[in-house]
Amino acid sequence: MSVLDLARPEIRAMQPYSSARMEASGGQVFLNANESAWAPSGEAGQGCNRYPEPQPAALVEALASLYGVRHEQLLIGRGSDEAIDLLVRAFCRAGEDAILIQPPTFGMYAVCARIQNAAVVEVALTADFTLDVDAVLAALTPSVKLVFVCTPNNPSGRPIPRASIERLAAALTGKALLVVDEAYIEFVDAGEDGSVSDLIERYEHLAVLRTLSKAWALAGARIGCLLANAEVIALLRRIIPPYPLPLPCVAAALEALSPVGKDRAHEHVRIVREQRMRMTEALRDLPGVREVLPSQANFLAVRFEQAAAVYQRLLAAGIVVRNVQRYPNLGDALRITMGTAEENARVLQVLQEPVLHEQALQGDAI
Ligand SMILES: *Cc1c(COP(=O)(O)O)cnc(C)c1O
């Protein structure tokens, strides 16, 4: 059985759009794509009168080497969000198929499924936010085509052990595509489990999501990747829009992946890890903090006695954090992204101020 047997038959059968850029080869005078013959005004737009390469060779090369996969095992999209959407559309028949997720987790899996009218099977993470492989397998039905696992998980910050992922991959063979979202994997401490992308060779129905949005500081450029079996990548190339990657974004990504860019990114990841450790310790000592969940990502999920009030207090001081109280098992938690040392110190300062002071201020306002 091929992994493609899990995909929608009509997607496998369809004739993909053939763009002018794909059909062209060679030539110096380009009159085939109804583009403007003139460059737009302004530095930022140079080269933008032409449609971009669908999968720019230089960026494919840089990312394949970064992630240790072959070119044909990589699809670059507008953030890993686009890859999630493409996977759901390629594998889930509307009104029939399903995805499986483990709440509390990243919201986009369920959003993409609902847009496609695919069902969402939920198998909660354990009380300490790890993956219950047996529970996932017990909940599996023939309609589940995609199983998403997020590691380190957003919003808990806890990584899923490689052994659990491998056990799941082995058990899902021929049944469902396992999609491991590694948006935060660069922030994992040395000595902890790293990326599982090397397992793609062994499990043809394993896919890995990577992104330049977090550790590579390019959230605004929208560049993310799917690493998977070459057949899965070829299938998704049929349905991705013809020119997904804007030229200026590709240029920004190539600069970020240059030797200088890499040094810079590694240094910032090092600072995030150090800040994560310091903030974990400092927050644990504060009154009103119930628990700081151990995190391997660039954020901390923190339980407070009065999370909503703390959220408002930080906001009043100009600091915006994420209220994650709506997530199961996180009803008393806020998610705090690691900023610069100065930004994090401001968070601590606001949380250290006695609450009496705040009540007095509120009294004044009334
Ligand atoms: C931020 C995030 C992403 C989205 O990444 P983009 O590449 O910016 O689309 C994917 N997965 C998780 C778990 C995230 O937290």
The ligand as a MOL file (V3000), in Angstrom:
LIG
                    3D

  0  0  0     0  0            999 V3000
M  V30 BEGIN CTAB
M  V30 COUNTS 15 15 0 0 0
M  V30 BEGIN ATOM
M  V30 1 C 3.5830 29.4340 15.0540 0
M  V30 2 C 3.2000 28.0360 14.7720 0
M  V30 3 C 3.0750 27.5710 13.4630 0
M  V30 4 C 2.8870 28.5120 12.3230 0
M  V30 5 O 3.9520 28.7610 11.6500 0
M  V30 6 P 3.9530 29.5820 10.2920 0
M  V30 7 O 5.0790 28.9350 9.6200 0
M  V30 8 O 4.1850 30.9890 10.6920 0
M  V30 9 O 2.6580 29.4060 9.5700 0
M  V30 10 C 2.8710 26.2210 13.2260 0
M  V30 11 N 2.7210 25.3850 14.2540 0
M  V30 12 C 2.7810 25.8050 15.5230 0
M  V30 13 C 2.6010 24.8370 16.6170 0
M  V30 14 C 2.9950 27.1490 15.8210 0
M  V30 15 O 2.9860 27.5560 17.0910 0
M  V30 END ATOM
M  V30 BEGIN BOND
M  V30 1 1 1 2
M  V30 2 1 2 3
M  V30 3 2 2 14
M  V30 4 1 3 4
M  V30 5 2 3 10
M  V30 6 1 4 5
M  V30 7 1 5 6
M  V30 8 2 6 7
M  V30 9 1 6 8
M  V30 10 1 6 9
M  V30 11 1 10 11
M  V30 12 2 11 12
M  V30 13 1 12 13
M  V30 14 1 12 14
M  V30 15 1 14 15
M  V30 END BOND
M  V30 END CTAB
M  END
